Amino acid sequence: MFGFGGHNNDQNTQNSEDPFNAMMRVFANEMPPMLLRSAFPEGGARFGSHTSSTGGFNAPVDVKDSESHYYLEADLPGVKQQDVKLTVDDSQLCLSASRQLEKGEYYRKERREGSFERCWTFPVRIVEDSVKANLKDGVLKVEMQKGQSMGKTINIS
């Protein structure tokens, strides 16, 4: 069915999605978050998050935590500024974006298009008016100042 060297010898599957990528997208979108956190503890279990996407396009994201700020960096190659949306509500940040590629017949198509939304819930409230975002060279950088803690410590007597 598939030839070597990047050639797809079956004309009927020329535009179909790579089966491995389809399986990984289903795995990422359908696996219960609890299992994902236990299977990939370094993948951001510190902050609650959820993801939804169409077309297989998604963005790798790094979230840094300092004493006074959270910093997020997302790789968004080929995404225009007007196709990116950030929303902040109390302790939750949501990033959504879409990317459309040129239509046509492809010899090989590995880049994905579509849209996605990712949301993170932080343990401390975000000061909404402090959020700064910049998209440059395909990298979105977001800086968020921490507000007062949403929880409190209970002394047990």
C-alpha positions, 0 to 999 in steps of 0.5 A: 500500500505505501512505498518507501522514500515518501511515495504513496503508491495507492492513488485511493489513499493519496489524500487520506490521513496517515493512520499513525497520526490519526491514532495519536490524535484520537489518543490525545483527544479521547483519553481521560485526563486522569490517565493522561496525567498518570501516564505523562506526569511531566506533561503539565499535570501541575496545571489542569488543562483540556484540549479540543482540535479539528484537523489534527492541528495543535500547538506544543506549549511550554508553561513556566511558573515564577514567583509573580508570573506565569509565562506561556510559549506556544509554537504557532508556525504559519498562523496569522495574528488575526487567527489567534484568540486568547481569553482569561477568566479568573484562573483560566487561560484559553488559547484558540487558533486556526491555520489553513493551508494552500489547497491543491494536489500534494505529492506529500502533505505532513503539515496539518491545518484546522483549529484547536482550543487549549485551556489551562486552569492555574492554582492562582488567579490571573490578573486579567489586565496584566496579560501581555501577548506577542506573536513573532516568528511563529511563537506566541509568548504570553505573560500573566501576572499572578493575583491573590491565591484562590485558596486558603490554608485551614488550621486544624486544631 
